[in-house]
């Protein structure tokens, strides 16, 4: 076993799924979360832009998912004072580290969709 790894980290080799992987997949696998992260991986966006880039997503659910992603440290919210107040959402460093995984998933999805 590598230095710094734990029994839980090795669970995938034993009888279960790695708990870290499970927690990550549960988070990004929530309905609409992947699409929001994918959209924000293209750059910062305001709320209205996100509603246009992720069609079918209600304002209420978008607000909820953005709060969850903020709480997990994947998305940050920047409030620009003024009238009206402008709020911009962007990926944090932690969220940006998901880009390669999201890009690979997009590539796989396109390949998989064509072959189905």
Protein Blocks (a to p, Z undefined) as FASTA:
>chain_A
ZZhiafklmmmmmmbccfklmmmmmmmmpghklmmmmmmmnoccdfklmmmmmghiafkl
mmmmmmmmmmnopaccdddedddddddddddfklmmmmmmmmmmmmmmmmmmmmZZ
